[in-house]
Structure formats: structure tokens, C-alpha cells
């Protein structure tokens, strides 16, 4: 499974993106479960965020969905943090 996160917005408007390929990872099942939970409540189009808040584009394999601060679920927040931290 390939998981990509793109973060836009914020006070400085700096875009950040990262990608994780779960193939061969020892915790791949955990990644898959987290990605499914996060994608379940994302929107098919970018939602309106708040001024200086972040917007997120999450792509799992070929499916892309969107979410924004302050409306992240715990699964979305965890997935985004892990991908941006561990992704290349």
C-alpha cells in the first residue's frame, strides 16, 4: 500500500508532502488499518478550513480524499503525523 500526504496552508503557506510504501514493513497491517480508518471520514473534495489552518490531501494507492484543520479525526491526525514523520 502506498500512502501519500500533502499538507498545504498554515500561517507561512509552506507545502509539505511525504510518502510511505508499506510493502515489506513489519507493521504494514497497522498502517493499512489506520489508512482505512482515516480515509473513511475524508471528503472527496477539499473542505473549507480555517484561516491559517492546514488542509490535507491523503492518497492511499489510487484513491484521494481531503480533510482540514480543525476537523481531523484521531485516525487522520495519527496517519498524517506518521506519514509526514516517516515518509520520504
Beta strands, then each sheet from edge to edge (+ up, - down):
strand 1: 2-9
strand 2: 16-21
strand 3: 54-60
strand 4: 63-68
sheet 1: 2+ 1- 3+ 4-
end
